[in-house]
């Protein structure tokens, strides 16, 4: 009986140690968090929008985040809507808009996807150039 109790405790500790800890507080920036499909669709419907699909615990997403955030802070893009979508918490958005991996940055103009960048390594210059082509 003691052995079963010990193994059960060990198993529970193992599960608890595998929890995903957030690498970034997504509320700590001026980019709007999008959490519902209707809100997402309303935000991309008019004008130019740039959406950052990420997982808060993902180190690759954390590597791509600074280029996205720095671009969002540029006054030249005041007319652009910048949003971020937590990948795992918004599966309905991901499925509807075919987001299969993260990080993914998607550019929309008047509700139509114009460009998509997946993975890491996309420079601020690349993101800026893509946005400028849509304005």
Secondary structure, DSSP 8 states (H G I E B T S, - for coil): -HHHHHHHHHHHHHHHHT----SS-TTSSSSEE--SHHHHHHHHSSSEEEEEEE-TT-HHHHHHHHHHHHHHT-GGGTTSEEEEEETTT-HHHHHHTT--SSSEEEEEETTEEEEEEESS---HHHHHHHHHHH-
